Amino acid sequence: MKSIRIALVIAAVAGTAAVATGCAAGDGAATLQIQPNFAAGSSGDVQALNMVVVVDPATGAAQVTGTVVNNGDQPTTLSGVTVDGKSVSVAGGGLAVGPHASVNLAAPSGPKMVLTNSGSTPGRNSPVALSFASGATISVAASTEANTGVYQQFQPSSS
C-alpha cells in the first residue's frame, strides 16, 4: 500500500512539473516571435503577403509575386503596382479581389505583374507599393531574387 502512495505522489509531482514547465514559456516564447521571411503588409481589410520581386538579370524584366488577401465584406480592386517607383501594368485597369478571397500573383495561370527594364538588382530589397481603388495603399520592401533556382518558374522576360 505504501508503494502505491509513493507512486501516486511521484506521478502527481511529475505531472505538475510538466504543466508548470509549459506555462513558463508564456506570451514571450521564442516560437511566438517567428516572423515571415518575405515582405508583408496591410491596410484596412487588405493584406499583401509573401511579396517577392523576381528579376531576369539578362533583360532586367521583373515580376511581382505574392498574394493579395481581402478580409473585408466588400470586393476591392488592385488598381496600381509600382516597383522602385516605376509603374507595373495591371491588366484591364484593375484586378478584382472578392470579399474574403485572395489572388495569388505567383500562380502559373494567374495574373502576372511584369515590369520591363525594372532596374531591380537581385539580392537587394525593392520598394513595392500596391494601390487599391478604395484609396488604400500597401508599401513593402520586397526581396529581389534572380529567376534561377526556386524562382526559375518565373520568367518575366517571356511574359
Salt bridges, closest charged atoms under 4 A:
ASP73 OD1 - HIS100 NE2 2.63
